[in-house]
């Protein structure tokens, strides 16, 4: 009986490792399909320009209240959620090889589940953000 339990745990771990490997492979293939070079987060640089990334005009997807914010458009590469409806950390990879990690304070107009769909399907999002004490703060995310 003990051997069966150990075997089941090993199979569960192997399945999780396989799932992570497949997710990474799908993400990398989507980067290639969008002509986005794969870079590590150690190569990331803070962005100060407005409006670069996937799509010509990332501001077009934002409400008027966020038109004066800095905006990046790119693929979601990482999400951390505090609760099922509150995003804590969001990482975006744009076509200029920038990897930007944002924190969020409160609602940012999109649920973690919706962002995960963007991550899996490689659909880009626009992130309006501010910079406070050197940290990127997401204030609004839209399709």
N, C-alpha and C positions, 0 to 999 in steps of 0.2 A: 504494500500500500504506500509506504514512504517513497519507494522508487517511482511510483506512478505520479505522486505529487511533485517530486523533483523534475521529472520528465515534462509534466504539464507547465511548470514554471519556465523551464528552458525553452519550450516551444513558444510560450507567450512572449518572452524576451526576443527570440529570433524573429517572430512576426513583427514586433515593434521596430526592430532594426531594419527589417526589410521595408516596412512602410516608410520610415524616415529616408531610406536610400531612394525609394521610388519617388517620393515627394521632391527630394533634391534634384533628381534626374529630370523630372518634369519641369521644375523651375528653370534649370539651366538650359533645357531645350527651348523654353519660351523666351529666354533672353537672346538666344541665338536667332530665333525666328523674328524677334523685334530688332535685331542688329544692336543689341545692348551688350557691351563687353562685360564679362564677369569680373568683378573685382572684390577684394576682401574689404571688410569694414576698416581695416588699418589704413587703407588708401583713401578713406573718405576725407572730404574737405568741406568745411562749412560753406554754405552758399549764401551770397548776399544779393545776387541778381534776382530779378523778378521774372517769372514767366518762361523759364527754359524747361525742357523735358519733353515727354511724349505728347504729341499734339502741338499745333502751332500756337494756340491761344488758351492756356490753362485758366485764365480769368473768366472765360466765357461760361464755365460750368459753375461759377460761384455767385451767390446772391450779392446784390449791390453793397451790402454792409461790409463785405470782405474784399472789395475791389482794390483798396489801398494797402492791403497786406502783401508781404512777400509770399510768393506762391511757387510750389514745385509740383510738377506732374510726373508721375512715374509708376513703377510697379511696386506693390506691397511685398516686402520680403520677410517681415517679422511683425508679430502682434503679441502684446501681452495685455490681458484684460484683468481688471480687478474683480469685477462681477460680470454677469452675463450681459449687462448693458453699458458698461463703462470701460473705455480703453485707457490703459495706463501708458503703454509705450507702443510706438508705431515706427517702423523703418521703411523708407522708400528708396528705390534705386532708379535713377533717371538715365536718359540717353547720353548724358555727359559724364558718365561713370561716377557720379556722385552717389554716395550712400549716406543718407541723412536720417538720424534717429531723433524722433520727437517724443516729448512727454505731453500728456494731456491733463488738463485740470477741469474735470467736469465733462459735460456732453459736448461732442464735436460733430453732431449731426449724422452720425453713422454708427451702426452697431458692430460689435466684434464679429458677430456671425456674418454680416454683410461684407466686412473687410476680409474675412477668411475666404469667402467666395471669390473675391477679387484676387487674393493670393493664389488660390488653386487654379483659377481660370486665366490668370495673367492679364486681367483687364486693368488698365491704369486708373489712378485716382488723382485728384487735385487736392493739395493740402495748403491751406492758408495758414501762415504761422507768424509768430513774433519771436524776437530774440530777447531773453531776459537773463541778465547776468551770465551771458555766454551760453545759455541753454536754449534749444529750439523748442518752442511751445506751440503745439498744434491748436488752432482755434476753430477750424472748420475743415471738414473733409467732404468731398463730393465726387460723384461719378464723373 
